[in-house]
Amino acid sequence: MRLARAASADALTAAGKPVELVTLAAEDHLLSRGATRTQMLQATVTFLEKANPRN
């Protein structure tokens, strides 16, 4: 699965799209652990702020 995520990131980069791949150690698809859920949300907000700056 890790290779598929890296391949997706590579394809987006090749298409000129901004990409940040965040790996959450020991986490499931439901983001069951509060700490990694917070980490994912913080990474998402940071990415969106960079990709869509306020004018």
C-alpha positions in Angstrom: 0.0 0.0 0.0 2.9 2.4 0.7 4.1 2.1 -2.9 0.6 3.0 -4.2 0.6 6.1 -2.0 4.1 7.1 -3.2 3.1 6.4 -6.8 0.0 8.7 -6.4 2.2 11.4 -5.0 4.7 11.0 -7.9 1.9 11.2 -10.4 0.5 14.4 -8.9 4.0 15.9 -8.8 4.5 15.0 -12.4 1.2 16.8 -13.2 2.5 19.9 -11.5 0.2 19.6 -8.6 1.3 20.5 -5.0 1.8 17.3 -2.9 2.6 16.6 0.7 2.6 12.9 1.7 1.9 12.5 5.4 2.5 9.0 6.9 0.7 8.3 10.1 2.5 5.5 12.0 0.4 2.7 13.4 -2.9 4.2 12.4 -5.9 2.7 10.7 -8.1 4.1 8.0 -10.6 5.4 10.6 -8.0 7.5 12.3 -8.9 5.9 15.6 -6.2 7.5 17.7 -6.8 11.1 18.8 -3.1 12.1 18.4 -2.9 11.0 14.8 -6.3 12.4 14.0 -5.0 15.8 15.2 -1.8 15.4 13.3 -3.8 14.7 10.1 -6.0 17.7 10.6 -3.1 20.0 11.3 -1.3 18.8 8.1 -4.5 19.2 6.1 -5.0 22.8 7.3 -1.4 23.7 6.7 -1.5 22.2 3.2 -4.7 24.0 2.3 -3.4 27.4 3.6 -0.3 27.0 1.4 -2.2 25.9 -1.7 -5.0 28.4 -1.2 -3.4 31.5 0.3 -5.7 34.3 1.6 -5.6 37.4 -0.4 
